[in-house]
Amino acid sequence: MQMTTDLILPGLWKGSGNGEITSNADCEQHNSRIMQDLFKIANRELRENENVRKQCLAHLREWIKQNADIENCLTDYTDPKVNELISNGYIFVSPFRDSSGRRVIIYDLSKFDLQKYSGTDMARAHVIVYETLLDDEETQIMGVNHVADVESVGPAFITLFSITEFAYLIRWGEQSFPMRHKEINLINLPTPLKYVYDFAKSNMSQKLKDRFTIHDSKEDLLKKLDQRCLPLELGGKVPAKDMIELWKKELVTKRKRLLSLDSITLLSDRGIIRRKNTPSQDDTGTGSLPGSFRKLELD
């Protein structure tokens, strides 16, 4: 099957029309319609419009310019272990968006060799995938859909992180990473590990808890997700290896941008707000961002 990464661009999703694209004019009209829908969703769900966006960017750039604690504001997937985790199918992104316009992240826990990889390798692979996706404005607005096959997860996985580390990972992963987790679908959850699942959910917001769904079979998963979004191994039509190759090509096109993130330097953590350092006690000399930033919530 011949495919290109263009599949993710015209991905027809509900609300953007389902007409057949047969010419450049049709493509331009379709893309224009998608952008109009994106603006409506951003306004409705993120309270963002053109004026707000310009004002926020201006405030953010001025704040970065004045903040002496940050230098060069903006991990490489070619790292051997990270590259292996992506190439072997532990984590990759489907070339097809779901019916709601979201990118679909696929996880296969059977590909994570506990004898070879560490919790740090796992975290780095996740961050690289997420940062690459967040470079796309459409994904920033529409969010992502997680699909994880956890059948192979056993008690040994718990040794990757301490209880405290695991709790922080769940809590701060949700609160500190600017990604909209719109759906989280787990398939083949082993019964003995339900207590781990319950512990993880106890450290999440109610909003995120409500977005979890456990599926007992591929057939059950297909009732909620479009078949084309899933790899053949999970009931879809395109083999995982083909999806992985397309994802790696997408990573290549965004590698320069991703590498630029490594040039960011945190010169001081004095501006980080902690329980003992509330905004009213801010002594950084740069102040907090305007209210729209401090009150920003991602749905």
C-alpha positions as CSV (number, residue, x, y, z in Angstrom):
1,M,0.0,0.0,0.0
2,Q,1.5,3.3,-1.1
3,M,1.0,6.1,1.4
4,T,2.5,9.5,2.2
5,T,2.4,11.8,5.2
6,D,-0.1,13.9,3.3
7,L,-2.8,11.6,4.7
8,I,-2.8,13.6,7.9
9,L,-3.4,16.9,6.2
10,P,-6.7,16.4,4.4
11,G,-8.0,14.0,7.0
12,L,-11.7,14.5,6.7
13,W,-13.3,14.7,10.1
14,K,-16.8,15.5,11.2
15,G,-17.6,19.2,10.8
16,S,-15.2,19.8,8.0
17,G,-17.3,18.3,5.3
18,N,-17.0,14.9,3.5
19,G,-16.9,16.0,-0.1
20,E,-14.6,14.2,-2.5
21,I,-11.3,16.2,-3.2
22,T,-10.6,15.9,-6.9
23,S,-8.6,19.1,-7.7
24,N,-6.3,21.7,-6.2
25,A,-9.3,24.1,-6.0
26,D,-11.2,21.4,-4.0
27,C,-8.2,20.9,-1.8
28,E,-7.9,24.7,-1.1
29,Q,-11.6,24.9,-0.4
30,H,-11.4,21.9,2.0
31,N,-8.4,23.3,3.8
32,S,-10.1,26.7,4.2
33,R,-13.2,25.0,5.6
34,I,-11.0,23.1,8.1
35,M,-9.4,26.3,9.2
36,Q,-12.7,28.0,9.8
37,D,-13.8,25.0,11.9
38,L,-10.6,25.2,13.9
39,F,-11.1,28.9,14.6
40,K,-14.7,28.1,15.9
41,I,-13.4,25.3,18.1
42,A,-10.6,27.4,19.5
43,N,-13.0,30.2,20.3
44,R,-15.6,27.8,21.9
45,E,-13.2,25.5,23.8
46,L,-10.1,27.7,24.4
47,R,-11.7,31.1,24.4
48,E,-9.2,32.1,21.7
49,N,-9.8,34.6,18.9
50,E,-7.5,36.6,16.7
51,N,-7.2,39.6,19.1
52,V,-6.7,37.4,22.1
53,R,-4.0,35.4,20.3
54,K,-2.1,38.5,19.2
55,Q,-2.3,40.0,22.7
56,C,-1.2,36.8,24.4
57,L,1.7,36.3,22.1
58,A,2.8,39.9,22.6
59,H,2.6,39.5,26.4
60,L,4.5,36.2,26.3
61,R,7.3,37.5,24.1
62,E,7.7,40.6,26.3
63,W,7.7,38.4,29.4
64,I,10.4,36.1,28.0
65,K,12.5,39.1,26.9
66,Q,12.3,40.6,30.5
67,N,12.8,37.3,32.3
68,A,16.4,36.8,33.3
69,D,15.8,33.2,34.3
70,I,15.2,31.9,30.7
71,E,17.7,31.7,27.9
72,N,17.2,30.8,24.2
73,C,13.4,30.2,24.6
74,L,12.1,27.3,22.0
75,T,15.9,15.6,22.8
76,D,16.4,14.1,19.7
77,Y,14.5,11.1,18.4
78,T,17.7,9.7,16.9
79,D,19.0,8.8,20.3
80,P,19.5,5.0,19.9
81,K,17.1,3.8,22.6
82,V,14.4,6.4,21.8
83,N,14.7,5.5,18.1
84,E,14.3,1.9,19.0
85,L,11.2,2.5,21.0
86,I,9.6,4.4,18.1
87,S,10.9,2.0,15.4
88,N,9.7,-1.2,17.2
89,G,6.2,0.2,17.7
90,Y,6.2,1.0,21.5
91,I,4.9,4.5,20.7
92,F,4.0,6.1,17.3
93,V,1.3,8.2,15.8
94,S,-1.3,7.1,13.2
95,P,-1.2,9.0,9.9
96,F,-5.0,9.4,10.1
97,R,-6.9,11.7,12.4
98,D,-10.0,10.4,14.1
99,S,-13.5,11.6,13.2
100,S,-13.1,14.6,15.6
101,G,-9.8,15.8,13.9
102,R,-7.5,14.5,16.6
103,R,-4.1,12.8,16.1
104,V,-4.2,9.2,17.4
105,I,-1.2,8.1,19.5
106,I,-0.7,4.3,19.5
107,Y,1.1,2.5,22.4
108,D,2.1,-1.2,22.4
109,L,3.5,-2.0,25.9
110,S,4.7,-5.4,24.7
111,K,7.5,-3.6,22.8
112,F,9.0,-2.2,26.0
113,D,11.8,-4.5,27.1
114,L,12.3,-4.0,30.8
115,Q,15.7,-5.6,30.6
116,K,16.9,-3.0,28.0
117,Y,15.0,0.2,28.7
118,S,14.6,2.4,31.7
119,G,11.9,4.8,33.0
120,T,14.0,7.6,31.6
121,D,14.0,6.1,28.1
122,M,10.2,5.7,28.3
123,A,9.7,9.4,29.4
124,R,12.0,10.7,26.7
125,A,10.2,8.7,23.9
126,H,6.9,10.1,25.2
127,V,8.1,13.7,25.4
128,I,9.6,13.6,21.9
129,V,6.4,12.3,20.4
130,Y,4.3,14.9,22.3
131,E,6.5,17.8,21.5
132,T,6.5,16.9,17.8
133,L,2.7,16.8,17.8
134,L,2.4,20.1,19.7
135,D,4.4,21.8,16.9
136,D,1.2,21.6,14.9
137,E,-1.5,24.2,15.6
138,E,-4.3,22.0,14.5
139,T,-3.3,19.4,17.2
140,Q,-2.9,22.2,19.8
141,I,-6.6,23.0,19.2
142,M,-8.1,19.6,18.5
143,G,-6.1,17.6,21.1
144,V,-5.1,13.9,20.9
145,N,-6.6,10.5,21.2
146,H,-4.5,7.9,23.1
147,V,-4.9,4.1,22.3
148,A,-2.8,1.7,24.4
149,D,-2.5,-2.0,24.2
150,V,-1.5,-2.9,27.8
151,E,-2.0,-6.7,27.6
152,S,1.7,-7.4,28.3
153,V,2.0,-5.2,31.3
154,G,3.0,-7.2,34.4
155,P,4.0,-6.4,37.9
156,A,7.6,-5.8,36.8
157,F,6.6,-2.6,35.1
158,I,5.9,-1.1,38.5
159,T,9.7,-1.2,39.2
160,L,10.3,1.5,36.5
161,F,9.3,4.2,39.0
162,S,8.9,4.5,42.7
163,I,5.4,5.1,44.1
164,T,6.2,8.8,44.6
165,E,7.7,9.2,41.2
166,F,4.8,7.5,39.5
167,A,2.3,9.8,41.4
168,Y,4.3,12.9,40.4
169,L,4.5,11.6,36.8
170,I,0.8,11.3,36.5
171,R,-0.1,14.5,38.3
172,W,2.4,16.8,36.7
173,G,2.2,15.1,33.4
174,E,-1.4,16.2,33.2
175,Q,-0.9,19.7,34.7
176,S,2.4,20.8,33.2
177,F,2.3,19.5,29.7
178,P,0.2,21.7,27.4
179,M,-1.6,18.9,25.6
180,R,-5.3,18.3,25.3
181,H,-5.9,14.6,26.2
182,K,-9.4,14.2,24.7
183,E,-9.6,10.4,24.9
184,I,-7.6,7.7,26.5
185,N,-8.5,4.2,25.4
186,L,-6.9,1.1,27.1
187,I,-7.3,-2.3,25.6
188,N,-6.6,-5.7,27.2
189,L,-6.0,-4.4,30.8
190,P,-4.8,-7.4,32.9
191,T,-7.1,-7.9,35.9
192,P,-4.3,-8.1,38.4
193,L,-3.1,-4.6,37.4
194,K,-6.4,-2.9,38.0
195,Y,-5.1,-1.6,41.3
196,V,-2.3,0.2,39.4
197,Y,-4.9,1.7,37.1
198,D,-7.0,2.8,40.1
199,F,-4.0,4.4,41.8
200,A,-3.1,6.2,38.6
201,K,-6.6,7.6,38.2
202,S,-6.6,8.7,41.8
203,N,-3.9,11.2,40.9
204,M,-5.8,12.7,38.0
205,S,-8.3,15.4,37.7
206,Q,-11.9,14.3,37.4
207,K,-11.9,15.7,33.9
208,L,-9.2,13.3,32.8
209,K,-10.7,10.4,34.7
210,D,-13.9,10.8,32.7
211,R,-12.0,10.4,29.4
212,F,-10.7,6.9,30.2
213,T,-12.3,3.9,28.5
214,I,-11.3,0.3,29.0
215,H,-11.9,-2.1,26.1
216,D,-12.0,-5.8,26.5
217,S,-11.5,-6.6,22.8
218,K,-10.7,-5.1,19.4
219,E,-14.3,-5.2,18.4
220,D,-15.2,-3.1,21.5
221,L,-12.4,-0.6,20.6
222,L,-13.7,-0.3,17.0
223,K,-17.1,0.8,18.3
224,K,-15.5,4.0,19.5
225,L,-12.7,4.6,17.1
226,D,-12.5,4.8,13.3
227,Q,-11.0,1.7,11.8
228,R,-8.7,3.6,9.6
229,C,-7.0,5.3,12.6
230,L,-5.9,2.0,14.0
231,P,-3.0,-0.3,12.9
232,L,-3.9,-3.7,11.5
233,E,-2.9,-5.3,14.8
234,L,-5.6,-3.5,16.6
235,G,-8.4,-4.1,14.1
236,G,-7.4,-1.4,11.5
237,K,-6.3,-1.9,7.9
238,V,-2.8,-0.5,7.7
239,P,0.0,-2.5,9.3
240,A,1.8,-0.9,12.3
241,K,5.1,-1.0,10.5
242,D,3.8,1.2,7.7
243,M,2.3,3.7,10.1
244,I,5.6,3.7,12.0
245,E,7.6,4.5,8.8
246,L,5.3,7.4,8.1
247,W,5.6,8.7,11.6
248,K,9.4,8.6,11.4
249,K,9.3,10.6,8.2
250,E,7.2,13.2,10.0
251,L,9.8,13.3,12.8
252,V,12.5,13.9,10.2
253,T,10.6,16.9,8.8
254,K,10.3,18.4,12.3
255,R,13.7,17.4,13.7
256,K,15.3,20.8,13.4
257,R,12.4,22.5,15.2
258,L,12.5,19.8,17.9
259,L,16.3,20.1,18.4
260,S,15.9,23.9,18.9
261,L,14.1,23.1,22.2
262,D,17.3,21.7,23.6
263,S,18.8,25.2,23.4
264,I,16.4,26.5,26.1
265,T,18.3,27.1,29.3
266,L,16.6,27.6,32.7
267,L,19.1,29.9,34.4
268,S,17.2,30.0,37.7
269,D,14.1,28.3,39.2
270,R,13.2,31.3,41.3
271,G,10.2,32.1,39.1
272,I,8.6,28.6,39.5
273,I,5.5,28.9,41.7
274,R,5.4,26.4,44.5
275,R,3.2,26.1,47.6
276,K,5.8,28.0,49.6
277,N,6.2,30.6,46.8
278,T,2.8,31.8,45.8
279,P,2.3,34.5,43.2
280,S,1.8,37.1,45.9
281,Q,5.4,36.3,47.1
282,D,6.9,36.6,43.6
283,D,10.3,38.4,43.9
284,T,11.7,37.6,40.5
285,G,11.5,41.1,39.3
286,T,9.6,40.1,36.2
287,G,6.2,39.5,37.6
288,S,3.7,37.0,36.5
289,L,2.1,36.8,33.1
290,P,-1.2,38.7,32.6
291,G,-4.3,37.1,34.0
292,S,-5.2,35.3,30.7
293,F,-2.0,33.3,31.1
294,R,-2.3,32.6,34.8
295,K,-5.9,31.4,34.4
296,L,-5.3,29.4,31.3
297,E,-6.8,25.9,31.4
298,L,-6.5,23.2,28.8
299,D,-9.7,21.1,28.3
